[in-house]
Amino acid sequence: MNRKDFIKSIGLIGSGLLMASSPWLNVFSEEKKTVGYRARIGIIGTGSRGQLLMKFLAKNPKVEIVAICDIYQPSIDKALRIVPGTRIYKDYRSLLENKNVDAVVIATPLDQHYPMVMDAFEVGKHVFCEKSIAYCMEDTFRVYQKYLNANRVFFVGQQRLFDPSYIKAMEMVHNGTLGSISALRMYWHRNNDWRRPIDKPELDEQINWRLYNAHSKGIMTELACHQLQIGTWARRQIPNKVLGHGAITFWKENREVYDNASLIYIYDDGVKMNYDSVLSNKFYGLEEQILCSNGTLELEKNKLYYEEIEPAPAFLQMINEAENKLFDALPFAGTSWVPETANENKGHHILDAKSNGDGTSLMLYAFAESVITGTQPSLIAEEGYYATQLSLLGHQAMEEGKTLIFPDEYKINYLNHKLAFH
Ligand SMILES: NC(=O)c1ccc[n+]([C@@H]2O[C@H](COP(=O)([O-])OP(=O)(O)OC[C@H]3O[C@@H](n4cnc5c(N)ncnc54)[C@H](O)[C@@H]3O)[C@@H](O)[C@H]2O)c1
């Protein structure tokens, strides 16, 4: 899907509301001016995600992948199949010295992000960093400060920000069509342990970094950050409190991070965002549900359910009435309540045809546009920032077994952000 189809699919061309709801879309406004220019990009970390990002970038005529860097030869070999002949580095600092690199895409394990992003801004590169931003709240805050002072573009890999059905849904949330938000429920259920097969045991921690505390915060930084970001986008505020419980309940062999986590994030007005993730049952899959007073959104399914559904066909109503009359005549029969199990509301699609993508390709397209123009899209760094911070705070709440308050010192100016640098 190109940018034109994308805007068309949302059906909101020229809508001021769309820009107010998802202001980073302003990145597309200069699109004609960037024709004929190229963003020269270096990739740091060419593993599974890095290769996917490269495949999208390689299709964009406004991008040139001028260099790659990895410490693991099989990852370099696979990346070279996507961009044969590109310059190869084994140390990211050497790649950063390359003056032909305008911007870097960082897709290394979580614990590597902080030094790489900081060093990249230090030498004046634009940065696309995969989620989550950093391993701890302090480092994430430092990265954000560094970005503010660097006057460079900063994207975080929260691709739902560019998913057309999410954008359309958020526009409906923000314009009041669905009433007020009553609750948010997010879950990600899988049935696998994340473990990758290895030839040499000494490579286990390097290859299976997601399973070890020194490199990863597991469920929270790998999965939850995508979904918690939806809460911030929908509510334009963050929950100030979080409590939760994490455990290893199934995948007990040699892993350190939880395979089972449940958390409650609490907003100041009492609205809650419930989060849970189980890695040993996939029946419910993943979903982000926004429960509003006039309707419910299920964003992964591209579905919207209005609270009031069409009345049942007349003949069914007749049968119901007849049955009620019958039971009314009997003093002991009938219930005094209506069963409140989930109803059979089939809902509507948010967008008629959901695009195949999850927003990643459009986000990378937007990144290239931003690099060429040197303009930071509104709110995109801030969305990424809070997604990481909420994940990390939730993780800490589970580790400490306490209810934690979002620290004031890590709050940033979310709504009155700077619109553009240049
Ligand atoms: N946005 C998304 O939906 C999404 C999806 C998957 C992964 N990710 C993120 O992408 C990042 C990478 O995940 P992955 O699944 O590709 O992991 P991976 O293990 O497949 O790849 C990581 C690569 O980084 C390399 N690397 C490690 N240390 C390095 C260093 N010091 N210098 C250069 N290269 C180094 C590794 O050798 C490996 O090739 C993580 O932050 C992850 O959370 C995001």
The ligand as an ORCA input file, in Angstrom:
! r2SCAN-3c Opt
* xyz 0 1
  N       8.508     -3.673     16.087
  C       8.327     -4.969     16.096
  O       7.232     -5.483     15.847
  C       9.487     -5.879     16.412
  C       9.419     -7.223     16.103
  C      10.505     -8.028     16.401
  C      11.615     -7.479     17.029
  N      11.637     -6.165     17.341
  C      12.798     -5.567     18.030
  O      13.924     -5.604     17.184
  C      15.115     -5.795     17.963
  C      15.870     -7.010     17.433
  O      15.060     -8.158     17.550
  P      15.327     -9.444     16.626
  O      14.211    -10.363     16.794
  O      15.698     -9.013     15.263
  O      16.621    -10.050     17.343
  P      17.722    -10.914     16.640
  O      18.460    -11.619     17.730
  O      17.121    -11.758     15.553
  O      18.676     -9.866     15.926
  C      19.511     -9.013     16.640
  C      20.776     -8.813     15.823
  O      21.589     -7.852     16.487
  C      22.928     -8.309     16.416
  N      23.729     -7.666     17.463
  C      23.766     -7.946     18.781
  N      24.644     -7.146     19.397
  C      25.160     -6.331     18.440
  C      26.126     -5.308     18.449
  N      26.747     -4.927     19.584
  N      26.436     -4.698     17.274
  C      25.845     -5.066     16.115
  N      24.921     -6.056     16.050
  C      24.593     -6.675     17.196
  C      22.808     -9.794     16.568
  O      23.964    -10.467     16.151
  C      21.595    -10.099     15.715
  O      21.941    -10.325     14.366
  C      14.653     -5.917     19.405
  O      14.733     -4.670     20.035
  C      13.196     -6.330     19.275
  O      12.407     -5.950     20.370
  C      10.600     -5.344     17.020
*
